[in-house]
Amino acid sequence: MKACCSTEARKSLARARDVATCDECGSLLLAYGSARDFESAIEELTRHGVEFEAEASFGLSVIAKARKRP
């Protein structure tokens, strides 16, 4: 995961199901508390060809989903 997303996740995500946006790159940050939900989200994003990065740290699993910019 990009350093900016990791830093923002640690700052903004405190529990499962929290959502935030990376101030630097604009990625959508999604927090998961259960491995099953995290893996399901990864499968769904992969199936739809969505760009993302994932990281498991600080007690949460986080997906940084790239957002399209106009």
C-alpha positions in Angstrom: 0.0 0.0 0.0 1.3 3.5 -0.7 2.8 5.3 2.2 0.3 8.1 2.0 -2.7 5.7 2.2 -1.1 3.8 5.1 -0.5 7.0 7.0 -4.1 8.2 6.4 -5.5 4.8 7.4 -3.7 4.8 10.7 -4.9 8.4 11.3 -8.5 8.0 10.2 -9.6 4.4 10.6 -10.3 3.2 14.1 -12.6 0.2 13.8 -14.1 -2.2 11.2 -16.4 -0.6 8.6 -14.8 2.8 8.9 -14.3 4.6 5.6 -11.9 7.5 4.8 -10.3 9.2 1.8 -6.6 9.6 1.5 -5.9 13.3 1.4 -2.8 13.0 -0.8 -3.8 10.6 -3.6 -7.6 10.5 -3.2 -7.9 6.7 -2.7 -11.0 5.4 -0.8 -9.9 3.6 2.4 -12.0 0.8 3.7 -11.4 -1.0 7.0 -12.3 -4.6 7.8 -12.3 -6.4 11.1 -12.9 -10.0 9.9 -10.7 -11.9 7.5 -13.8 -13.3 5.7 -15.2 -9.8 4.9 -11.8 -8.6 3.8 -11.2 -11.5 1.5 -14.7 -11.2 0.1 -14.1 -7.5 -0.7 -10.9 -8.4 -2.4 -12.5 -11.1 -4.5 -15.3 -8.7 -5.6 -12.9 -5.9 -6.5 -10.7 -8.3 -8.5 -13.7 -9.7 -10.3 -14.7 -6.2 -11.4 -11.2 -5.2 -12.4 -11.0 -2.4 -9.8 -7.5 -1.2 -8.9 -6.7 -1.5 -5.2 -4.0 -2.2 -2.7 -4.4 -4.0 0.6 -2.7 -4.1 4.0 -3.3 -5.8 7.2 -1.9 -3.9 10.2 -2.8 -2.1 13.4 -5.6 -4.7 14.1 -7.5 -3.9 10.9 -7.3 -5.0 7.3 -7.5 -2.1 5.0 -8.2 -1.7 1.2 -7.1 1.4 -0.6 -9.3 1.6 -3.7 -8.2 3.8 -6.5 -10.7 6.4 -7.5 -11.1 7.7 -11.0 -10.3 11.4 -11.4 -12.1 13.5 -13.9 
